[in-house]
Each structure stands twice: as structure tokens, then as C-alpha cells.
Amino acid sequence: MSFELRGVSVRYSPVLPQLALSDVTLSIAQGEQVALIGPSGAGKTTLLHTFAFARQLDGGSLRALDAEPWGLSSSGRHALRSRIFLAPQTPPLPPRQRVVTAVLAGRLPQWSLYKALTSLFKPSDPQAAYDALAKFDLQDKLYARVDRLSGGERQRCSLARLLVSNAQALLVDEPLSALDPALARQTLDVLQQEASARRATLVCSLHQVELALAHFPRIVGLRAGRVVFDAPRDAVSEQMIAALYQQAGRDREPPASAGAEPGIVAGRGLASGCY
Ligand SMILES: Nc1ncnc2c1ncn2[C@@H]1O[C@H](COP(=O)(O)OP(=O)(O)OP(=O)(O)O)[C@@H](O)[C@H]1O
């Protein structure tokens, strides 16, 4: 099993009454490809960070790659973490760095400190960075500076890092926010082909509901920190989507229908695609 959450709660601060995740139970098998959808503030990012044990639990338990990260020593946790790639919503790319160096940073978890430092001055494997960038049609940017890239180029450059890593679990947070529709589809194709080729688990948060349903066999709907549905894409109806996004952002209480069949909301359908 890649990830198993049992009754997990996460709170950002003890002074904040609300839970970012509330009693979440979810299992994801190795090699599965899952889309997380839900309104802004639903807890998608928090869930991805929880999988990658970047956030402490306030309750419940987590298993990741068949280990219990919070029961390990910090060095054990670090070793386990190196097998997971978390691509954040805002790519942390140093602006003055060359793209080749930024992409090869995807290998940092596998490198010694010496190799990491020397690679800053002389990229250790520019061919690997070139090949990864080529999958996103960005190979001509190999030696460009990161701050000369467009937002969409930067986003794909950050995902090229994932391609050079050797992670067995790929956690990707809103990878399409700066991309046009054609690039968005291409980017998802690249991520999914890569995950399939290395039999890695892929969990991807998306605001583009249509793309989530078109690309991912399993869809998890989150709202107000809770799993509202977890279903094969063919079982996800327009009504479920409408209920998931109903009054998005206006409450942090679990919807009355959480865990049950959601109600029908008129006027919004899958055709509107991005909620
Ligand atoms: N650093 C933080 N400190 C305090 N609260 C936070 C922090 N990060 C997130 N939250 C809160 O936790 C909840 C879940 O946020 P999260 O970022 O996981 O949602 P999301 O579904 O990823 O949203 P979006 O789609 O807008 O990125 C929200 O209520 C948010 O305000």
C-alpha cells in the first residue's frame, strides 16, 4: 500500500478551532492514479502534505510506503521521504538559477552533500535534464535562467524535476494552474505516463474537474476537510460534483450529505469544467 490514512485530523494551529483535515480515512495502493478535487480551502494541499508527512497529525494514523513515518527516527523519516516526490502548487525554483540546475535538483534526495554542491557549479547530468524538459517541449530552455521563464514554463520546469527523481510516489498539487488547455492535457499525459512507466503512485489535486474525470480512474472529492466521495470516475455523477462545490468556500462545516448521496444543485454541470 502506498498511503493509508485512518481517522486523520490536521489542524494548522491550536488557537484555530477549525480542522484542515477532519477524520479522513483513505487508502491508496501502489501504482494507483488518483485525482483530488474540491473547492478552494477543501484540504487538498493539506492532504498531499500529510501523505508526505510534511504535516504532523492531530489525530489518527498514517502509513506511507508500508512504513509508519511518525514512528521513525528523523533520519528514517528522511530516508522514507526521499522515495516520495511532492510537487507544490508554487514551484520553489530559485529565480537566478539555470533551468538545468533547477531540474536536476529533483535528484537531491539521492545525492551526497558533496555531489549536491558540485552539481550547483557543474550540472552532473545535463542530458537527463534535457530529456525531462523535452517531454514538456522545454528543451530549448535548458540553460535559461528560471526568472526568464513564463509562469507556465516555470510550472512545467518544476514538474521536470519529478521526471529526474526516482520517487515511487508522486504527489502533485495543482500542476495545471498556469497552463492553457492543450498544455494542461499534455502535462497530465506526461505525468501519468511517467507514473505508469515506473509503477509509481500518482496523486494529483486539480481544479479542472473535466480533466480529472477524463484522466484519472479514481476521484476523491474533498470538502471542508472531509472526504465527501471516493469513487471510480464512472460512478461520479454531475450531482455529486455539484454538491461538492455547492456554496464553496462559505463554510468549513462538513456538508449535511457528507458520506451520503449528495443533493442535486441546479445550474452547474460538468460542462463548466473548472470550478
Ligand atoms: N499555513 C496555514 N495556516 C493556517 N491555515 C491554513 C494554512 N494552510 C492552509 N490552511 C487552511 O487549511 C484549510 C485547507 O487548506 P488547503 O490549502 O489544504 O486547501 P486546498 O483544497 O488545497 O485549497 P486550494 O484549492 O485553494 O489550494 C483552509 O481552511 C486553509 O485556510
The ligand as an ORCA input file, in Angstrom:
! r2SCAN-3c Opt
* xyz 0 1
  N      -0.390     27.617      6.693
  C      -1.656     27.632      7.086
  N      -2.026     28.180      8.254
  C      -3.309     28.185      8.686
  N      -4.333     27.642      7.971
  C      -4.021     27.085      6.783
  C      -2.686     27.062      6.273
  N      -2.685     26.446      5.066
  C      -3.985     26.107      4.843
  N      -4.778     26.500      5.856
  C      -6.225     26.303      5.966
  O      -6.479     24.906      5.881
  C      -7.630     24.659      5.087
  C      -7.269     23.718      3.932
  O      -6.361     24.422      3.075
  P      -5.701     23.726      1.826
  O      -4.626     24.642      1.321
  O      -5.307     22.348      2.176
  O      -6.934     23.666      0.810
  P      -6.956     23.400     -0.763
  O      -8.113     22.489     -1.015
  O      -5.618     22.929     -1.219
  O      -7.249     24.847     -1.326
  P      -6.877     25.494     -2.776
  O      -7.656     24.716     -3.787
  O      -7.379     26.903     -2.629
  O      -5.396     25.398     -2.940
  C      -8.159     26.011      4.639
  O      -9.187     26.404      5.522
  C      -6.956     26.922      4.790
  O      -7.355     28.229      5.082
*
